[in-house]
Every structure is written in C-alpha cells, then in structure tokens.
C-alpha cells in the first residue's frame, strides 16, 4: 500500500477518536449515506481529472505562452 494512504487513514482515525473523546462535533456527515456521498464525489473528481489529463489539449493554440501571445494573434 501507498504510505500516504496509510498516513491519511491513521490521521482520519486519530481525528475521529479525538473528536469523540473530547466531545467535539465530527467535521463529517453523521450518517453512512452522507459519508458515501463524500467518497463518491471525491472518486468522481479524481477519475474525471485522470481522464481529462490523459486527453490531448484541443485548444492549445489559443493559450498564451510566457509573452501572452497566442499562435493565431498578430503582433
């Protein structure tokens, strides 16, 4: 497993235990459906980012470089 994932899980468990022990409201949805919604939104965002990053940029000619000039503009 990735060490960052393990650290994230341990940190989440520590925050949850600390909130419960100190009586602080947990900064997360209190029901399973709400927690699954958060997981679904995060997964959708991550998967969409991977799909879009793997596709070539279609409008690269319209993007300005360090000078701000695009390929189609005249100086």
N, CA, C and O atoms as a GROMACS GRO file, in nm:
protein
  300
    1UNK      N    1   0.083  -0.119   0.000
    1UNK     CA    2   0.000   0.000   0.000
    1UNK      C    3   0.088   0.125   0.000
    1UNK      O    4   0.203   0.123   0.044
    2UNK      N    5   0.030   0.231  -0.049
    2UNK     CA    6   0.099   0.359  -0.052
    2UNK      C    7   0.109   0.413   0.091
    2UNK      O    8   0.012   0.410   0.167
    3UNK      N    9   0.225   0.463   0.127
    3UNK     CA   10   0.245   0.512   0.264
    3UNK      C   11   0.160   0.636   0.292
    3UNK      O   12   0.121   0.659   0.406
    4UNK      N   13   0.130   0.716   0.188
    4UNK     CA   14   0.047   0.835   0.209
    4UNK      C   15  -0.097   0.795   0.243
    4UNK      O   16  -0.162   0.860   0.325
    5UNK      N   17  -0.144   0.689   0.180
    5UNK     CA   18  -0.278   0.640   0.210
    5UNK      C   19  -0.286   0.594   0.356
    5UNK      O   20  -0.382   0.626   0.426
    6UNK      N   21  -0.184   0.521   0.400
    6UNK     CA   22  -0.181   0.472   0.539
    6UNK      C   23  -0.177   0.588   0.638
    6UNK      O   24  -0.245   0.584   0.740
    7UNK      N   25  -0.098   0.690   0.608
    7UNK     CA   26  -0.091   0.807   0.696
    7UNK      C   27  -0.225   0.878   0.698
    7UNK      O   28  -0.269   0.924   0.804
    8UNK      N   29  -0.292   0.888   0.583
    8UNK     CA   30  -0.423   0.952   0.577
    8UNK      C   31  -0.527   0.879   0.659
    8UNK      O   32  -0.606   0.941   0.730
    9UNK      N   33  -0.527   0.746   0.650
    9UNK     CA   34  -0.623   0.666   0.728
    9UNK      C   35  -0.595   0.680   0.877
    9UNK      O   36  -0.688   0.697   0.956
   10UNK      N   37  -0.470   0.674   0.915
   10UNK     CA   38  -0.434   0.691   1.057
   10UNK      C   39  -0.472   0.829   1.108
   10UNK      O   40  -0.522   0.842   1.220
   11UNK      N   41  -0.448   0.932   1.028
   11UNK     CA   42  -0.484   1.068   1.067
   11UNK      C   43  -0.636   1.081   1.081
   11UNK      O   44  -0.684   1.144   1.176
   12UNK      N   45  -0.711   1.023   0.988
   12UNK     CA   46  -0.857   1.028   0.996
   12UNK      C   47  -0.907   0.958   1.121
   12UNK      O   48  -0.996   1.009   1.189
   13UNK      N   49  -0.850   0.841   1.152
   13UNK     CA   50  -0.891   0.770   1.273
   13UNK      C   51  -0.856   0.850   1.398
   13UNK      O   52  -0.934   0.853   1.494
   14UNK      N   53  -0.740   0.914   1.398
   14UNK     CA   54  -0.699   0.995   1.514
   14UNK      C   55  -0.792   1.115   1.532
   14UNK      O   56  -0.828   1.148   1.645
   15UNK      N   57  -0.829   1.180   1.423
   15UNK     CA   58  -0.920   1.296   1.433
   15UNK      C   59  -1.056   1.250   1.483
   15UNK      O   60  -1.116   1.315   1.569
   16UNK      N   61  -1.106   1.138   1.428
   16UNK     CA   62  -1.235   1.086   1.473
   16UNK      C   63  -1.235   1.048   1.620
   16UNK      O   64  -1.328   1.080   1.693
   17UNK      N   65  -1.129   0.980   1.664
   17UNK     CA   66  -1.118   0.942   1.805
   17UNK      C   67  -1.105   1.065   1.894
   17UNK      O   68  -1.165   1.071   2.001
   18UNK      N   69  -1.028   1.162   1.850
   18UNK     CA   70  -1.011   1.285   1.928
   18UNK      C   71  -1.141   1.362   1.942
   18UNK      O   72  -1.173   1.413   2.049
   19UNK      N   73  -1.216   1.370   1.832
   19UNK     CA   74  -1.345   1.439   1.838
   19UNK      C   75  -1.442   1.368   1.933
   19UNK      O   76  -1.514   1.432   2.009
   20UNK      N   77  -1.441   1.235   1.927
   20UNK     CA   78  -1.531   1.158   2.015
   20UNK      C   79  -1.490   1.171   2.161
   20UNK      O   80  -1.575   1.189   2.248
   21UNK      N   81  -1.361   1.163   2.186
   21UNK     CA   82  -1.311   1.168   2.323
   21UNK      C   83  -1.335   1.306   2.386
   21UNK      O   84  -1.370   1.316   2.504
   22UNK      N   85  -1.315   1.413   2.306
   22UNK     CA   86  -1.330   1.548   2.358
   22UNK      C   87  -1.473   1.601   2.348
   22UNK      O   88  -1.504   1.708   2.400
   23UNK      N   89  -1.560   1.526   2.280
   23UNK     CA   90  -1.700   1.570   2.268
   23UNK      C   91  -1.720   1.679   2.165
   23UNK      O   92  -1.819   1.752   2.171
   24UNK      N   93  -1.628   1.691   2.072
   24UNK     CA   94  -1.637   1.792   1.966
   24UNK      C   95  -1.716   1.730   1.850
   24UNK      O   96  -1.695   1.613   1.817
   25UNK      N   97  -1.806   1.806   1.789
   25UNK     CA   98  -1.877   1.750   1.673
   25UNK      C   99  -1.780   1.711   1.561
   25UNK      O  100  -1.686   1.784   1.530
   26UNK      N  101  -1.803   1.595   1.502
   26UNK     CA  102  -1.716   1.545   1.396
   26UNK      C  103  -1.737   1.627   1.270
   26UNK      O  104  -1.852   1.652   1.231
   27UNK      N  105  -1.630   1.671   1.205
   27UNK     CA  106  -1.644   1.751   1.083
   27UNK      C  107  -1.673   1.665   0.960
   27UNK      O  108  -1.603   1.673   0.860
   28UNK      N  109  -1.777   1.581   0.969
   28UNK     CA  110  -1.814   1.492   0.859
   28UNK      C  111  -1.962   1.460   0.873
   28UNK      O  112  -2.021   1.479   0.980
   29UNK      N  113  -2.023   1.412   0.766
   29UNK     CA  114  -2.165   1.374   0.776
   29UNK      C  115  -2.185   1.263   0.879
   29UNK      O  116  -2.105   1.171   0.886
   30UNK      N  117  -2.291   1.271   0.960
   30UNK     CA  118  -2.311   1.174   1.068
   30UNK      C  119  -2.373   1.041   1.024
   30UNK      O  120  -2.381   0.949   1.105
   31UNK      N  121  -2.416   1.030   0.901
   31UNK     CA  122  -2.479   0.907   0.855
   31UNK      C  123  -2.398   0.845   0.743
   31UNK      O  124  -2.320   0.913   0.677
   32UNK      N  125  -2.418   0.717   0.721
   32UNK     CA  126  -2.343   0.644   0.620
   32UNK      C  127  -2.368   0.698   0.479
   32UNK      O  128  -2.275   0.704   0.398
   33UNK      N  129  -2.491   0.738   0.450
   33UNK     CA  130  -2.522   0.789   0.316
   33UNK      C  131  -2.444   0.917   0.289
   33UNK      O  132  -2.396   0.937   0.177
   34UNK      N  133  -2.432   1.004   0.388
   34UNK     CA  134  -2.354   1.126   0.371
   34UNK      C  135  -2.207   1.097   0.349
   34UNK      O  136  -2.142   1.162   0.267
   35UNK      N  137  -2.154   1.001   0.422
   35UNK     CA  138  -2.014   0.965   0.405
   35UNK      C  139  -1.990   0.904   0.267
   35UNK      O  140  -1.889   0.932   0.203
   36UNK      N  141  -2.083   0.821   0.221
   36UNK     CA  142  -2.071   0.764   0.086
   36UNK      C  143  -2.081   0.872  -0.021
   36UNK      O  144  -2.017   0.861  -0.126
   37UNK      N  145  -2.160   0.976   0.004
   37UNK     CA  146  -2.169   1.087  -0.090
   37UNK      C  147  -2.034   1.157  -0.102
   37UNK      O  148  -1.992   1.192  -0.213
   38UNK      N  149  -1.966   1.178   0.010
   38UNK     CA  150  -1.835   1.241   0.008
   38UNK      C  151  -1.736   1.153  -0.069
   38UNK      O  152  -1.657   1.204  -0.149
   39UNK      N  153  -1.739   1.023  -0.046
   39UNK     CA  154  -1.650   0.930  -0.118
   39UNK      C  155  -1.681   0.931  -0.267
   39UNK      O  156  -1.590   0.933  -0.349
   40UNK      N  157  -1.809   0.930  -0.303
   40UNK     CA  158  -1.848   0.930  -0.444
   40UNK      C  159  -1.804   1.058  -0.514
   40UNK      O  160  -1.755   1.053  -0.627
   41UNK      N  161  -1.820   1.172  -0.448
   41UNK     CA  162  -1.780   1.299  -0.509
   41UNK      C  163  -1.629   1.304  -0.527
   41UNK      O  164  -1.580   1.350  -0.630
   42UNK      N  165  -1.555   1.258  -0.428
   42UNK     CA  166  -1.409   1.258  -0.438
   42UNK      C  167  -1.362   1.163  -0.547
   42UNK      O  168  -1.272   1.197  -0.624
   43UNK      N  169  -1.423   1.046  -0.555
   43UNK     CA  170  -1.386   0.950  -0.658
   43UNK      C  171  -1.418   1.004  -0.797
   43UNK      O  172  -1.336   0.991  -0.889
   44UNK      N  173  -1.534   1.064  -0.813
   44UNK     CA  174  -1.571   1.122  -0.942
   44UNK      C  175  -1.476   1.232  -0.984
   44UNK      O  176  -1.437   1.240  -1.101
   45UNK      N  177  -1.439   1.318  -0.892
   45UNK     CA  178  -1.345   1.426  -0.921
   45UNK      C  179  -1.210   1.370  -0.964
   45UNK      O  180  -1.152   1.415  -1.062
   46UNK      N  181  -1.161   1.271  -0.891
   46UNK     CA  182  -1.030   1.212  -0.920
   46UNK      C  183  -1.031   1.140  -1.055
   46UNK      O  184  -0.939   1.156  -1.135
   47UNK      N  185  -1.134   1.059  -1.080
   47UNK     CA  186  -1.142   0.987  -1.207
   47UNK      C  187  -1.155   1.082  -1.326
   47UNK      O  188  -1.092   1.061  -1.429
   48UNK      N  189  -1.236   1.185  -1.312
   48UNK     CA  190  -1.252   1.282  -1.420
   48UNK      C  191  -1.121   1.354  -1.447
   48UNK      O  192  -1.086   1.379  -1.562
   49UNK      N  193  -1.048   1.389  -1.342
   49UNK     CA  194  -0.919   1.454  -1.359
   49UNK      C  195  -0.822   1.365  -1.435
   49UNK      O  196  -0.749   1.413  -1.522
   50UNK      N  197  -0.820   1.236  -1.404
   50UNK     CA  198  -0.730   1.143  -1.474
   50UNK      C  199  -0.768   1.128  -1.620
   50UNK      O  200  -0.681   1.122  -1.707
   51UNK      N  201  -0.899   1.120  -1.649
   51UNK     CA  202  -0.944   1.106  -1.787
   51UNK      C  203  -0.910   1.230  -1.868
   51UNK      O  204  -0.858   1.221  -1.979
   52UNK      N  205  -0.940   1.348  -1.812
   52UNK     CA  206  -0.914   1.471  -1.885
   52UNK      C  207  -0.765   1.498  -1.903
   52UNK      O  208  -0.724   1.555  -2.004
   53UNK      N  209  -0.684   1.457  -1.807
   53UNK     CA  210  -0.539   1.479  -1.817
   53UNK      C  211  -0.476   1.387  -1.921
   53UNK      O  212  -0.370   1.419  -1.975
   54UNK      N  213  -0.539   1.274  -1.951
   54UNK     CA  214  -0.483   1.181  -2.048
   54UNK      C  215  -0.516   1.219  -2.192
   54UNK      O  216  -0.455   1.166  -2.284
   55UNK      N  217  -0.611   1.309  -2.213
   55UNK     CA  218  -0.650   1.351  -2.347
   55UNK      C  219  -0.566   1.470  -2.391
   55UNK      O  220  -0.528   1.553  -2.308
   56UNK      N  221  -0.535   1.478  -2.521
   56UNK     CA  222  -0.457   1.593  -2.568
   56UNK      C  223  -0.541   1.722  -2.563
   56UNK      O  224  -0.663   1.718  -2.579
   57UNK      N  225  -0.474   1.832  -2.541
   57UNK     CA  226  -0.542   1.961  -2.535
   57UNK      C  227  -0.586   2.001  -2.676
   57UNK      O  228  -0.505   2.001  -2.768
   58UNK      N  229  -0.714   2.035  -2.691
   58UNK     CA  230  -0.765   2.072  -2.823
   58UNK      C  231  -0.752   2.220  -2.852
   58UNK      O  232  -0.756   2.260  -2.968
   59UNK      N  233  -0.736   2.301  -2.752
   59UNK     CA  234  -0.730   2.446  -2.771
   59UNK      C  235  -0.595   2.504  -2.731
   59UNK      O  236  -0.588   2.619  -2.686
   60UNK      N  237  -0.489   2.427  -2.748
   60UNK     CA  238  -0.357   2.475  -2.708
   60UNK      C  239  -0.314   2.596  -2.789
   60UNK      O  240  -0.238   2.680  -2.739
   61UNK      N  241  -0.361   2.608  -2.914
   61UNK     CA  242  -0.322   2.724  -2.997
   61UNK      C  243  -0.381   2.853  -2.943
   61UNK      O  244  -0.329   2.960  -2.975
   62UNK      N  245  -0.486   2.847  -2.864
   62UNK     CA  246  -0.549   2.966  -2.809
   62UNK      C  247  -0.489   3.009  -2.675
   62UNK      O  248  -0.526   3.113  -2.621
   63UNK      N  249  -0.397   2.930  -2.621
   63UNK     CA  250  -0.338   2.960  -2.491
   63UNK      C  251  -0.212   3.044  -2.510
   63UNK      O  252  -0.127   3.010  -2.592
   64UNK      N  253  -0.201   3.150  -2.436
   64UNK     CA  254  -0.083   3.235  -2.445
   64UNK      C  255   0.034   3.175  -2.369
   64UNK      O  256   0.015   3.113  -2.264
   65UNK      N  257   0.151   3.193  -2.419
   65UNK     CA  258   0.272   3.143  -2.353
   65UNK      C  259   0.323   3.246  -2.254
   65UNK      O  260   0.245   3.325  -2.202
   66UNK      N  261   0.454   3.247  -2.228
   66UNK     CA  262   0.512   3.342  -2.134
   66UNK      C  263   0.491   3.488  -2.175
   66UNK      O  264   0.485   3.577  -2.090
   67UNK      N  265   0.479   3.513  -2.307
   67UNK     CA  266   0.460   3.651  -2.354
   67UNK      C  267   0.313   3.689  -2.361
   67UNK      O  268   0.280   3.807  -2.373
   68UNK      N  269   0.223   3.590  -2.354
   68UNK     CA  270   0.080   3.617  -2.364
   68UNK      C  271   0.030   3.613  -2.506
   68UNK      O  272  -0.090   3.628  -2.529
   69UNK      N  273   0.119   3.595  -2.603
   69UNK     CA  274   0.080   3.588  -2.744
   69UNK      C  275   0.038   3.448  -2.781
   69UNK      O  276   0.106   3.351  -2.749
   70UNK      N  277  -0.075   3.437  -2.849
   70UNK     CA  278  -0.118   3.306  -2.898
   70UNK      C  279  -0.065   3.286  -3.039
   70UNK      O  280  -0.017   3.380  -3.101
   71UNK      N  281  -0.074   3.165  -3.088
   71UNK     CA  282  -0.021   3.135  -3.221
   71UNK      C  283  -0.101   3.206  -3.330
   71UNK      O  284  -0.047   3.239  -3.435
   72UNK      N  285  -0.226   3.229  -3.306
   72UNK     CA  286  -0.311   3.290  -3.409
   72UNK      C  287  -0.310   3.442  -3.406
   72UNK      O  288  -0.365   3.503  -3.497
   73UNK      N  289  -0.250   3.506  -3.306
   73UNK     CA  290  -0.252   3.652  -3.297
   73UNK      C  291  -0.136   3.715  -3.372
   73UNK      O  292  -0.030   3.654  -3.389
   74UNK      N  293  -0.158   3.836  -3.417
   74UNK     CA  294  -0.053   3.909  -3.488
   74UNK      C  295   0.007   4.016  -3.399
   74UNK      O  296  -0.064   4.078  -3.319
   75UNK      N  297   0.136   4.037  -3.410
   75UNK     CA  298   0.200   4.141  -3.329
   75UNK      C  299   0.218   4.267  -3.407
   75UNK      O  300   0.270   4.365  -3.354
   0.00000   0.00000   0.00000
